[in-house]
């Protein structure tokens, strides 16, 4: 697959930003905003446990964390893979925060019935998935990258292959392997 002019522009802007050109960073954000917004929206549509987090809020949190991350990604695919990882971390933080408040944080508990119980269950599931992904990362980081792209970012197999930098067949194999291992890790004991 040959990179498009847009992909080459992003890679060029990343290189310029890495070289310290401040305007390149602003241009990069302009070029990628639509893609990042779609990525954030897809991730949020998979998780109802963060009802106070919207697409704009997720993008703002992404920006804060991304701008403080060490180094600048080398390519478009690395940029979006790192963005998916950071957005996953933001969503996990929100799920943990929700559970902490639920367990007696600063706020008074107000029971909203079934909706509240469902959101709690989803938060617990999301935190359990995050812990399982951490355990999986200790064995094989590539499996986690594929899960972040396929599950959290909603990327296709082809988009995931590009983002992770492996062949389509490898993505299919890693996706199958990751789902099997996560099913074992998440199985009730």
C-alpha positions in Angstrom: 0.0 0.0 0.0 1.5 3.3 -1.1 1.1 6.3 1.3 -1.2 9.0 0.2 -0.2 12.7 -0.1 -2.0 13.2 3.2 0.0 10.5 4.9 3.2 11.9 3.6 2.2 15.4 4.8 1.6 14.0 8.3 4.9 12.2 8.3 6.7 15.3 7.1 5.0 17.5 9.8 5.9 14.9 12.5 9.6 15.1 11.3 9.4 18.9 11.4 7.8 18.9 14.8 10.5 16.5 16.1 13.1 19.0 14.7 11.5 21.8 16.9 9.4 23.6 14.4 6.4 24.9 16.4 4.3 25.7 13.4 4.6 22.1 12.3 2.8 20.9 15.4 -0.1 23.3 14.8 -0.3 22.2 11.2 -0.2 18.6 12.3 -3.2 19.1 14.6 -5.1 20.8 11.8 -4.4 18.0 9.4 -5.3 15.2 11.8 -8.2 16.8 13.8 -10.9 15.1 11.7 -9.2 11.7 12.0 -8.6 12.1 15.7 -12.2 13.2 16.3 -13.5 10.1 14.4 -11.1 7.9 16.5 -12.4 9.5 19.7 -16.0 9.1 18.7 -15.5 5.4 17.8 -13.8 4.7 21.1 -16.5 6.4 23.1 -19.3 4.6 21.3 -17.9 1.4 22.6 -18.1 2.4 26.3 -21.0 3.8 28.2 -19.2 3.9 31.5 -17.8 7.4 30.9 -21.1 9.3 30.5 -19.5 12.7 31.3 -16.7 12.2 28.7 -17.6 13.3 25.2 -15.6 13.4 22.0 -14.3 16.9 22.6 -13.4 16.1 26.2 -11.6 12.9 25.1 -9.7 14.9 22.5 -8.7 17.6 25.1 -7.5 14.9 27.5 -5.6 13.2 24.6 -3.9 16.5 23.7 -2.8 17.1 27.3 -1.2 13.7 27.5 0.1 13.6 24.0 1.8 16.9 24.3 3.6 15.8 27.4 4.6 12.4 26.0 8.3 11.9 25.4 9.4 12.2 21.8 7.4 12.7 18.7 6.1 9.7 16.6 8.1 9.0 13.5 5.2 8.3 11.1 1.5 8.7 10.5 0.9 5.1 11.6 2.9 5.5 14.8 1.0 8.8 15.5 -2.4 7.1 15.3 -1.3 4.0 17.2 0.0 6.1 20.0 -3.2 8.2 19.9 -5.3 5.1 20.3 -3.2 4.0 23.2 -3.5 7.4 24.9 -7.2 7.6 24.4 -7.6 4.1 25.9 -5.6 5.3 28.9 -7.9 8.4 29.3 -11.0 6.2 29.1 -9.6 3.8 31.7 -8.8 6.7 34.0 -12.4 7.8 33.7 -13.7 4.3 34.4 -11.5 4.0 37.5 -12.5 7.5 38.7 -16.2 6.5 38.4 -15.6 3.4 40.4 -13.6 5.3 43.1 -16.4 7.9 43.4 -18.9 5.0 43.6 -17.0 3.5 46.5 -17.2 6.6 48.6 -15.3 9.4 46.9 -16.1 13.0 47.7 -19.6 13.0 46.3 -22.8 11.7 47.8 -24.1 8.5 46.2 -27.3 8.9 44.3 -28.8 5.6 43.1 -30.2 5.9 39.6 -31.3 2.3 39.4 -30.7 0.1 36.5 -28.9 2.7 34.4 -26.4 3.3 37.3 -25.9 -0.5 37.8 -25.2 -1.0 34.1 -22.7 1.8 34.0 -21.0 0.4 37.1 -20.8 -3.1 35.4 -19.4 -1.5 32.3 -16.8 0.4 34.3 -15.8 -2.7 36.1 -15.5 -4.6 32.8 -13.5 -1.8 31.3 -11.1 -1.8 34.3 -10.8 -5.6 34.1 -10.1 -5.4 30.4 -7.4 -2.8 31.0 -5.8 -5.0 33.7 -5.9 -8.0 31.3 -4.3 -5.9 28.6 -1.5 -4.9 31.0 -0.9 -8.6 31.7 -1.0 -9.4 28.0 1.5 -6.6 27.3 4.0 -8.3 29.6 3.9 -11.3 27.2 3.4 -9.7 23.8 3.1 -5.9 23.3 2.0 -6.4 19.6 -1.2 -8.1 20.8 -2.1 -5.1 22.8 -1.4 -2.7 20.0 -3.7 -4.7 17.7 -6.5 -4.7 20.4 -6.1 -0.9 20.9 -6.5 -0.4 17.2 -9.2 -2.9 16.4 -11.3 -2.8 19.6 -10.8 0.7 21.1 -10.2 2.7 17.9 -12.5 0.6 15.7 -9.9 0.4 12.9 -10.3 -2.2 10.2 -7.7 -4.9 9.7 -6.0 -3.0 7.0 -5.9 0.2 9.0 -4.5 -1.7 12.0 -1.8 -3.3 9.8 -0.8 0.2 8.7 -0.9 1.6 12.2 1.0 -1.2 13.8 3.4 -1.7 10.9 2.8 -5.4 10.2 1.2 -7.4 7.4 -2.5 -7.9 7.1 -2.1 -11.6 7.8 -0.1 -10.8 11.0 -2.9 -8.5 12.2 -5.4 -11.3 11.6 -3.3 -13.8 13.5 -2.5 -11.3 16.4 -6.2 -10.3 16.6 -7.3 -14.0 16.9 -4.5 -14.7 19.5 -5.3 -11.6 21.5 -9.0 -12.4 21.7 -8.3 -16.0 22.8 -5.8 -14.9 25.5 -8.1 -12.1 26.7 -11.0 -14.5 27.0 -8.9 -16.7 29.3 -7.7 -13.7 31.3 -11.2 -12.3 31.8 -12.8 -15.7 32.5 -14.5 -15.7 35.9 -12.7 -17.9 38.4 
